[in-house]
Structures are given as structure tokens and as C-alpha cells.
């Protein structure tokens, strides 16, 4: 029989560790699937990268309304026909939605999305006006 391994940690350290880690991890109040995401900035683009393991491309939807970029979809549980008893079940399933507020300097007409190996990457090019540039100083 497989049993989840758990080291013997003093209660005080365990509480401290959980309070520190809870500030870093996405909050999950239910057993629902919540994809983890990263936002990366380069000189001329922003990138939103979301981990969506087990989610089919057809189950994904990306919308942009006003300044809100929303990823939504569903990770479907594949119920097997055989009778099995789960001894440990940490995988999350269900509908999900994540939204990100975009800045004004995004070229909304040139967004691109790529989905490969369970990772969705959305490329958000910056507008020419928002790119930083050097300003010449005149001498008077």
C-alpha cells in the first residue's frame, strides 16, 4: 500500500513554514484546477505563460475585453472504466479562469498565442510609443 510521506516537523515550524509559503502560492479554496502563470517582460514584449498540463487545446479560450486578458477552459477528469480505489489524489480538475490586467502600451492587434506540451504562451507586443527610447539633451 502506498502512503503519502510526511516528515515529522515540529508544529511551530510547520505553522511558520505554511504562513510563509501561503504568501507565495496561489490560493486554492477548493479542489478546483487553478493554472499557475508567469508574466515576463522583455525590451519589446510581455509574455504570459500558463501551465495547463492535461488541458486539451480545444478546451482553452483566450479573450481580451477592455484591458482584461482572460484565460479560461476546463481540465476534464478521464474516468476509467475499471473499478479502482484512489489512495492519493492531488491532481485537480474542473473549469478554470485566470485574468490579467494589461497596461495601455500593448499592441492589441498583434497578440499571439502558442500552446505546446501543456504550456500556453501569449505574446503581447508593446506599442512603439511605449518602448523606451533615449532622449537627446540640448545645450542652451
Backbone bond lengths (Angstrom), bond angles and torsions (degrees), N, CA, C in turn:
res aa  C-N    CA-C-N  psi(-1)  N-CA   C-N-CA  omega(-1)  CA-C   N-CA-C  phi
1 X - - - 1.448 - - 1.517 109.34 -
2 X 1.326 117.24 134.95 1.456 121.84 177.72 1.515 109.77 -90.32
3 X 1.313 115.46 135.78 1.455 121.53 179.42 1.519 107.39 -129.74
4 X 1.309 117.80 140.01 1.459 122.08 178.11 1.513 109.84 -64.36
5 X 1.329 116.51 128.15 1.449 121.87 -179.38 1.519 109.17 -80.00
6 X 1.310 115.94 135.58 1.458 121.26 178.52 1.520 108.12 -143.05
7 X 1.331 117.75 116.93 1.459 119.34 -179.77 1.521 110.83 -68.94
8 X 1.303 115.64 154.33 1.468 120.60 177.31 1.519 107.55 -79.06
9 X 1.323 116.68 106.33 1.466 122.34 -179.43 1.521 107.77 -114.04
10 X 1.324 117.62 133.33 1.464 118.33 176.10 1.527 110.76 -55.95
11 X 1.310 116.51 143.10 1.469 122.31 -174.70 1.528 112.02 -56.06
12 X 1.336 118.52 -40.36 1.459 120.91 -177.94 1.523 110.49 -63.00
13 X 1.329 117.49 -46.08 1.454 120.44 179.80 1.527 110.42 -64.59
14 X 1.316 116.76 -41.36 1.453 121.03 179.51 1.531 111.07 -59.05
15 X 1.319 117.68 -44.63 1.468 121.25 179.16 1.522 110.74 -65.13
16 X 1.350 116.71 -41.91 1.458 121.00 179.13 1.525 110.10 -63.38
17 X 1.330 115.94 -47.12 1.453 121.11 179.22 1.530 110.95 -58.68
18 X 1.307 117.81 -45.38 1.465 121.15 -179.07 1.514 111.38 -64.85
19 X 1.339 118.18 -37.98 1.464 119.71 -179.81 1.519 110.77 -68.47
20 X 1.335 117.81 -36.08 1.463 121.07 177.81 1.524 109.74 -69.52
21 X 1.314 117.01 -48.71 1.454 120.84 -177.23 1.519 112.68 -68.41
22 X 1.307 117.86 -28.37 1.466 119.59 -178.22 1.520 111.41 -66.30
23 X 1.353 117.35 -24.56 1.453 119.81 177.52 1.517 112.31 -76.21
24 X 1.336 117.19 -20.14 1.459 121.60 -176.54 1.522 113.02 -95.78
25 X 1.298 118.02 -27.90 1.466 121.54 -172.90 1.520 110.82 -95.55
26 X 1.357 116.65 150.83 1.462 118.67 174.75 1.526 110.14 -62.86
27 X 1.297 116.37 140.75 1.458 120.36 -179.58 1.519 109.73 -76.61
28 X 1.314 115.97 131.15 1.453 121.50 177.17 1.518 107.70 -127.20
29 X 1.308 115.56 107.81 1.460 119.93 -178.03 1.512 111.85 -90.61
30 X 1.337 116.72 -8.46 1.458 119.96 179.21 1.511 108.59 -136.61
31 X 1.300 115.89 -174.29 1.457 120.89 178.95 1.536 110.47 -88.47
32 X 1.310 118.19 16.52 1.463 122.11 -177.79 1.524 110.79 -74.39
33 X 1.309 115.48 155.41 1.461 122.78 177.32 1.515 109.45 -77.95
34 X 1.332 117.43 125.84 1.465 123.11 176.36 1.531 107.09 -127.32
35 X 1.337 117.80 108.52 1.464 119.01 -177.92 1.524 111.70 -67.57
36 X 1.306 115.66 142.66 1.465 121.14 175.50 1.521 108.29 -85.87
37 X 1.318 116.03 148.14 1.456 119.90 -175.21 1.529 111.14 -138.90
38 X 1.323 114.65 159.07 1.459 122.88 174.10 1.519 107.43 -131.43
39 X 1.320 116.14 147.80 1.459 121.28 172.15 1.523 106.00 -122.03
40 X 1.326 115.18 123.89 1.455 121.65 -174.59 1.524 107.59 -121.24
41 X 1.335 116.55 142.59 1.462 120.47 178.06 1.519 109.89 -121.33
42 X 1.321 115.73 132.13 1.460 121.46 171.60 1.527 106.59 -114.31
43 X 1.315 116.22 -174.07 1.462 120.12 -177.85 1.528 112.60 -59.42
44 X 1.335 116.78 -39.87 1.465 118.94 -174.59 1.526 115.46 -124.52
45 X 1.352 117.65 8.46 1.467 121.24 -179.62 1.525 111.14 -145.43
46 X 1.321 114.63 158.28 1.455 122.54 161.60 1.525 105.67 -111.80
47 X 1.326 116.33 151.29 1.449 121.38 176.53 1.524 107.68 -130.67
48 X 1.314 116.19 133.12 1.464 121.55 171.39 1.515 105.25 -109.58
49 X 1.321 116.12 121.84 1.464 121.65 -179.27 1.520 108.05 -119.60
50 X 1.334 116.55 124.33 1.464 121.41 -178.98 1.522 110.09 -123.79
51 X 1.330 115.52 134.63 1.458 121.11 176.94 1.524 108.62 -86.48
52 X 1.326 116.16 120.91 1.460 121.91 -177.29 1.526 110.24 -132.73
53 X 1.334 118.04 58.52 1.469 119.21 -177.66 1.522 111.42 -63.14
54 X 1.321 115.44 134.72 1.458 120.31 177.32 1.518 115.11 80.32
55 X 1.340 117.79 1.30 1.467 121.04 179.54 1.527 107.85 -95.30
56 X 1.317 116.27 127.41 1.462 120.92 178.74 1.532 109.76 -76.27
57 X 1.322 115.46 146.57 1.464 121.40 -179.57 1.529 111.17 -55.33
58 X 1.329 116.33 -37.91 1.469 120.98 -178.79 1.528 111.88 -66.65
59 X 1.317 117.63 -19.71 1.464 121.50 -177.99 1.524 112.41 -90.66
60 X 1.338 117.54 1.83 1.469 122.02 -179.11 1.522 111.64 -98.84
61 X 1.314 115.06 145.83 1.467 121.13 175.71 1.526 107.46 -139.28
62 X 1.324 116.51 132.89 1.467 122.48 177.55 1.516 107.20 -121.37
63 X 1.325 116.47 125.32 1.465 119.84 178.07 1.529 109.47 -127.86
64 X 1.314 114.72 151.49 1.456 121.78 175.23 1.513 107.07 -130.46
65 X 1.315 116.12 112.18 1.454 121.80 179.98 1.516 107.91 -129.47
66 X 1.321 115.30 123.31 1.464 121.44 -172.20 1.523 107.39 55.63
67 X 1.297 120.18 -121.46 1.466 122.10 179.55 1.522 111.80 -107.09
68 X 1.330 118.36 20.34 1.452 121.77 -174.93 1.533 110.66 -111.64
69 X 1.338 115.28 114.40 1.460 122.19 175.41 1.519 107.09 -93.17
70 X 1.333 117.43 122.84 1.463 121.26 -175.90 1.519 110.35 -123.11
71 X 1.332 115.06 130.10 1.465 122.84 173.14 1.513 106.40 -105.67
72 X 1.318 117.29 130.02 1.456 119.67 178.08 1.522 108.74 -144.23
73 X 1.314 114.61 163.11 1.455 119.74 179.64 1.509 110.52 164.93
74 X 1.321 114.16 -159.22 1.456 118.79 -178.66 1.521 110.19 -148.89
75 X 1.324 115.29 136.18 1.458 122.43 171.98 1.525 105.46 -102.45
76 X 1.329 115.53 112.57 1.464 120.96 -171.63 1.521 110.50 -93.62
77 X 1.325 115.25 134.48 1.457 122.27 176.66 1.522 108.50 -76.21
78 X 1.321 116.27 125.11 1.459 121.66 178.46 1.520 108.52 -91.59
79 X 1.314 116.83 93.71 1.460 121.24 -178.22 1.524 108.92 -73.31
80 X 1.313 114.42 126.16 1.463 119.32 179.66 1.520 109.69 -83.19
81 X 1.325 115.80 152.17 1.459 120.50 -178.38 1.528 112.27 -74.68
82 X 1.334 117.07 -27.59 1.463 119.82 179.60 1.523 110.59 -71.28
83 X 1.306 114.95 148.90 1.460 118.75 174.58 1.509 108.22 -79.61
84 X 1.304 116.24 121.88 1.462 122.10 179.54 1.510 108.06 -137.87
85 X 1.324 115.04 152.09 1.452 120.72 176.19 1.515 108.28 -110.85
86 X 1.321 116.74 122.09 1.461 120.60 177.43 1.527 108.63 -77.81
87 X 1.331 116.65 126.99 1.464 122.06 175.87 1.522 110.46 -93.76
88 X 1.302 116.47 -23.67 1.457 122.77 177.19 1.520 106.84 -150.43
89 X 1.313 116.52 133.62 1.459 119.99 -179.16 1.521 108.47 -142.24
90 X 1.337 116.02 99.25 1.456 121.44 -179.67 1.523 112.29 -108.22
91 X 1.315 117.47 -14.20 1.448 121.00 -179.31 1.522 109.82 -69.46
92 X 1.328 115.96 134.16 1.456 121.85 -178.59 1.525 109.92 -100.08
93 X 1.324 115.56 147.07 1.459 122.63 179.47 1.520 108.57 -136.52
94 X 1.323 115.33 165.14 1.458 119.93 173.72 1.513 112.43 123.82
95 X 1.319 114.33 -176.20 1.456 121.36 179.02 1.522 109.02 -76.85
96 X 1.322 115.83 150.12 1.460 120.72 178.99 1.518 110.03 -142.23
97 X 1.325 114.18 160.36 1.461 121.46 175.41 1.522 108.07 -155.30
98 X 1.330 116.97 127.85 1.463 122.81 174.48 1.515 107.32 -128.28
99 X 1.323 116.90 135.76 1.462 121.17 179.90 1.516 110.26 -124.65
100 X 1.340 114.94 147.25 1.459 121.98 -179.74 1.525 107.97 -135.31
101 X 1.317 117.02 130.78 1.457 121.80 178.71 1.525 108.38 -83.46
102 X 1.342 116.44 126.86 1.458 121.96 -179.28 1.517 111.03 -92.98
103 X 1.312 115.31 151.32 1.461 119.74 176.13 1.531 108.76 -79.87
104 X 1.304 115.58 172.48 1.467 120.75 -178.40 1.521 112.61 -73.03
105 X 1.314 118.91 -19.37 1.465 121.49 -173.95 1.517 115.10 -88.98
106 X 1.324 118.64 29.99 1.461 122.49 -178.96 1.531 109.77 -105.09
107 X 1.328 116.24 132.96 1.465 121.80 175.79 1.531 107.76 -79.98
108 X 1.312 116.57 93.88 1.464 122.33 -173.93 1.530 114.16 -67.31
109 X 1.320 117.13 -19.20 1.470 120.53 -179.82 1.533 112.18 -81.49
110 X 1.329 118.22 -12.78 1.467 121.19 -174.17 1.522 113.62 -115.66
111 X 1.318 118.65 21.34 1.464 121.32 178.66 1.522 109.58 -66.71
112 X 1.329 116.31 144.04 1.462 121.29 176.49 1.518 108.51 -134.74
113 X 1.320 115.73 146.79 1.461 120.89 177.46 1.520 109.06 -128.84
114 X 1.342 115.61 138.76 1.453 122.35 179.00 1.521 107.71 -133.34
115 X 1.324 116.54 134.05 1.467 121.16 -179.23 1.516 108.88 -125.57
116 X 1.330 116.21 116.67 1.457 120.79 -177.44 1.521 109.53 -148.61
117 X 1.323 115.82 133.72 1.470 122.65 176.29 1.533 112.86 53.53
118 X 1.331 116.44 38.71 1.456 120.77 176.88 1.518 115.06 77.68
119 X 1.336 116.92 12.16 1.466 120.98 178.59 1.524 108.65 -121.82
120 X 1.326 116.01 124.27 1.460 122.36 176.55 1.524 107.47 -98.47
121 X 1.341 116.12 127.30 1.464 119.52 176.05 1.514 108.65 -124.25
122 X 1.318 115.22 123.13 1.460 122.20 178.91 1.523 106.99 -107.73
123 X 1.331 116.16 125.75 1.459 122.03 179.39 1.514 108.30 -98.66
124 X 1.324 115.58 125.45 1.458 122.48 -177.86 1.533 108.24 -119.24
125 X 1.341 117.74 96.04 1.462 119.23 -179.56 1.531 111.33 -68.55
126 X 1.316 115.20 143.93 1.467 120.38 175.75 1.527 108.74 -80.63
127 X 1.315 116.56 149.91 1.464 120.08 175.34 1.517 109.10 -72.29
128 X 1.319 116.06 156.55 1.473 119.63 179.65 1.523 111.42 -60.36
129 X 1.334 115.80 -33.64 1.460 119.76 -179.50 1.529 111.76 -67.58
130 X 1.322 116.90 -29.03 1.463 119.56 -176.01 1.525 113.29 -87.53
131 X 1.347 117.27 -12.94 1.460 119.75 179.62 1.523 109.21 -69.44
132 X 1.314 116.09 138.28 1.465 119.04 -179.66 1.521 109.36 -71.61
133 X 1.284 114.56 144.11 1.461 119.72 178.89 1.520 108.82 -142.00
134 X 1.304 115.15 157.54 1.463 120.04 -179.99 1.522 108.62 -81.94
135 X 1.307 116.23 138.87 1.465 122.22 -179.37 1.519 108.25 -108.34
136 X 1.317 115.51 124.99 1.466 120.35 -179.87 1.527 110.05 -72.31
137 X 1.316 115.55 141.93 1.468 121.14 179.69 1.512 107.60 -104.13
138 X 1.339 115.63 123.42 1.467 118.95 179.51 1.528 108.80 -90.31
139 X 1.329 115.85 145.12 1.462 122.00 178.84 1.516 108.72 -98.99
140 X 1.324 116.87 128.45 1.475 121.79 179.31 1.499 110.08 -108.91
